[in-house]
Amino acid sequence: MPETILILGGTREAAELAARLAASGKARIVTSLAGRTREPKPLAGETRVGGFGGAEGLAAYIKDNAVDLVIDATHPFAGTISANAGKAADFCAIPLISLARPAWQPVDGDRWKRVATIADAVTAIPTDATVLLALGRQHIAPFAGRSDVTFVIRMIDEPESDLPFERAVLVLGKPDLDVDAEEAMLAGRGIDMIVCRNSGGRGAYAKIEAARRLGLPVLMIDRPPNLVGLHSYASVEALLGAELLRRLADPS
Ligand SMILES: NC(=O)c1ccc[n+]([C@@H]2O[C@H](COP(=O)([O-])OP(=O)(O)OC[C@H]3O[C@@H](n4cnc5c(N)ncnc54)[C@H](OP(=O)(O)O)[C@@H]3O)[C@@H](O)[C@H]2O)c1
């Protein structure tokens, strides 16, 4: 049974996992955050913040902290840290298990145009559109060249410098979990298209349902090839049922 588990986090699922594993009191649980959010919600167990310094840095952290299991519960688009986790776990000869939420699938009424990259999304936006840019702050810069488009940009934290957009409205806060609230936001701001990544999960799905209700098109950026470890689980529940974790997750 693992004694020290490193969860690579930054997602709702990682927070849930930390809570469930820490509650057992049977292992030391450390969640690692990249440090992108200024005031992340407190997590169960221990938290460390900031990059490790590549795969070598992560391997050094694993050794120094006697980590005996890594759980990659990062965002499905966070490919670098997932690849580094694979290399570091191999190097340290410890198991790595991954949580990868399934991608969203279009349903009746969805008006998705699927694109492979952010660059493809930039060119696919029609002239004079008013677009909800539902992407992390590190991914919005390529859209600034579209001075013919009005962007409504949603971010968790206030940006440190002015956004390089000619026509942009900043909305601070997380995506709402409530479809009615997302529908009201889209309608109230005159949005006629959404650009987002196919993140999967519930946390960011309300806007997709709201777009369906309003008949709005969604430019959906597809996932990069899956960079997951040996074992991949689609939900927290499934992962807690993994052989390595079953006894830890058992509250008795
Ligand atoms: N909740 C969400 O919707 C959401 C959306 C996007 C991203 N995120 C989270 O934000 C983080 C960054 O995403 P990204 O797309 O920039 O990742 P990325 O491109 O895969 O990683 C870039 C670098 O950031 C550092 N890093 C990333 N995740 C880390 C973690 N959990 N702990 C410590 N260092 C980490 C690593 O630096 P070093 O090489 O120096 O170790 C990594 O090489 C991820 O942890 C991801 O889970 C969450």
The ligand as an SDF file (V2000), in Angstrom:
LIG
                    3D

 48 52  0  0  0  0  0  0  0  0999 V2000
   -9.1260   23.2130  -13.8550 N   0  0  0  0  0  0  0  0  0  0  0  0
   -8.9630   23.5310  -15.1140 C   0  0  0  0  0  0  0  0  0  0  0  0
   -9.9070   23.7450  -15.8680 O   0  0  0  0  0  0  0  0  0  0  0  0
   -7.5940   23.6750  -15.6540 C   0  0  0  0  0  0  0  0  0  0  0  0
   -7.4280   24.1260  -16.9370 C   0  0  0  0  0  0  0  0  0  0  0  0
   -6.1570   24.2010  -17.4250 C   0  0  0  0  0  0  0  0  0  0  0  0
   -5.1000   23.8690  -16.5960 C   0  0  0  0  0  0  0  0  0  0  0  0
   -5.3060   23.4480  -15.3450 N   0  0  0  0  0  0  0  0  0  0  0  0
   -4.1610   23.0790  -14.4720 C   0  0  0  0  0  0  0  0  0  0  0  0
   -3.1890   24.0850  -14.5860 O   0  0  0  0  0  0  0  0  0  0  0  0
   -1.8940   23.4990  -14.5870 C   0  0  0  0  0  0  0  0  0  0  0  0
   -1.0820   24.0560  -15.7290 C   0  0  0  0  0  0  0  0  0  0  0  0
   -1.6670   23.6770  -16.9730 O   0  0  0  0  0  0  0  0  0  0  0  0
   -0.8110   23.7690  -18.3030 P   0  0  0  0  0  0  0  0  0  0  0  0
   -1.7340   23.4390  -19.4250 O   0  0  0  0  0  0  0  0  0  0  0  0
    0.0060   25.0260  -18.3280 O   0  0  0  0  0  0  0  0  0  0  0  0
    0.1950   22.5300  -18.0600 O   0  0  0  0  0  0  0  0  0  0  0  0
    1.4110   21.9860  -18.9180 P   0  0  0  0  0  0  0  0  0  0  0  0
    1.5550   22.7760  -20.1670 O   0  0  0  0  0  0  0  0  0  0  0  0
    1.3010   20.5230  -19.0180 O   0  0  0  0  0  0  0  0  0  0  0  0
    2.6480   22.2820  -17.9300 O   0  0  0  0  0  0  0  0  0  0  0  0
    3.5550   23.3570  -18.1000 C   0  0  0  0  0  0  0  0  0  0  0  0
    4.4870   23.3590  -16.8980 C   0  0  0  0  0  0  0  0  0  0  0  0
    3.7830   23.7940  -15.7260 O   0  0  0  0  0  0  0  0  0  0  0  0
    4.2290   23.0570  -14.5990 C   0  0  0  0  0  0  0  0  0  0  0  0
    3.0890   22.3140  -14.0620 N   0  0  0  0  0  0  0  0  0  0  0  0
    1.9210   21.9820  -14.6930 C   0  0  0  0  0  0  0  0  0  0  0  0
    1.0930   21.3620  -13.8580 N   0  0  0  0  0  0  0  0  0  0  0  0
    1.7350   21.2900  -12.6730 C   0  0  0  0  0  0  0  0  0  0  0  0
    1.3840   20.7730  -11.4080 C   0  0  0  0  0  0  0  0  0  0  0  0
    0.1690   20.2060  -11.1940 N   0  0  0  0  0  0  0  0  0  0  0  0
    2.2870   20.8810  -10.3970 N   0  0  0  0  0  0  0  0  0  0  0  0
    3.4900   21.4560  -10.6030 C   0  0  0  0  0  0  0  0  0  0  0  0
    3.8750   21.9760  -11.7800 N   0  0  0  0  0  0  0  0  0  0  0  0
    3.0060   21.8940  -12.7940 C   0  0  0  0  0  0  0  0  0  0  0  0
    5.3420   22.1530  -15.0700 C   0  0  0  0  0  0  0  0  0  0  0  0
    6.5440   22.8990  -14.8930 O   0  0  0  0  0  0  0  0  0  0  0  0
    7.9380   22.1670  -14.6320 P   0  0  0  0  0  0  0  0  0  0  0  0
    8.3570   21.6020  -15.9520 O   0  0  0  0  0  0  0  0  0  0  0  0
    8.8190   23.2680  -14.1210 O   0  0  0  0  0  0  0  0  0  0  0  0
    7.7100   21.0980  -13.6120 O   0  0  0  0  0  0  0  0  0  0  0  0
    5.0170   21.9810  -16.5340 C   0  0  0  0  0  0  0  0  0  0  0  0
    6.1420   21.6560  -17.3300 O   0  0  0  0  0  0  0  0  0  0  0  0
   -2.0840   21.9880  -14.6220 C   0  0  0  0  0  0  0  0  0  0  0  0
   -1.7490   21.4850  -13.3600 O   0  0  0  0  0  0  0  0  0  0  0  0
   -3.5400   21.7750  -14.9250 C   0  0  0  0  0  0  0  0  0  0  0  0
   -4.0930   20.6680  -14.2140 O   0  0  0  0  0  0  0  0  0  0  0  0
   -6.5180   23.3460  -14.8580 C   0  0  0  0  0  0  0  0  0  0  0  0
  1  2  1  0
  2  3  2  0
  2  4  1  0
  4  5  1  0
  4 48  2  0
  5  6  2  0
  6  7  1  0
  7  8  2  0
  8  9  1  0
  8 48  1  0
  9 10  1  0
  9 46  1  0
 10 11  1  0
 11 12  1  0
 11 44  1  0
 12 13  1  0
 13 14  1  0
 14 15  2  0
 14 16  1  0
 14 17  1  0
 17 18  1  0
 18 19  2  0
 18 20  1  0
 18 21  1  0
 21 22  1  0
 22 23  1  0
 23 24  1  0
 23 42  1  0
 24 25  1  0
 25 26  1  0
 25 36  1  0
 26 27  1  0
 26 35  1  0
 27 28  2  0
 28 29  1  0
 29 30  1  0
 29 35  2  0
 30 31  1  0
 30 32  2  0
 32 33  1  0
 33 34  2  0
 34 35  1  0
 36 37  1  0
 36 42  1  0
 37 38  1  0
 38 39  2  0
 38 40  1  0
 38 41  1  0
 42 43  1  0
 44 45  1  0
 44 46  1  0
 46 47  1  0
M  CHG  2   8   1  16  -1
M  END
$$$$
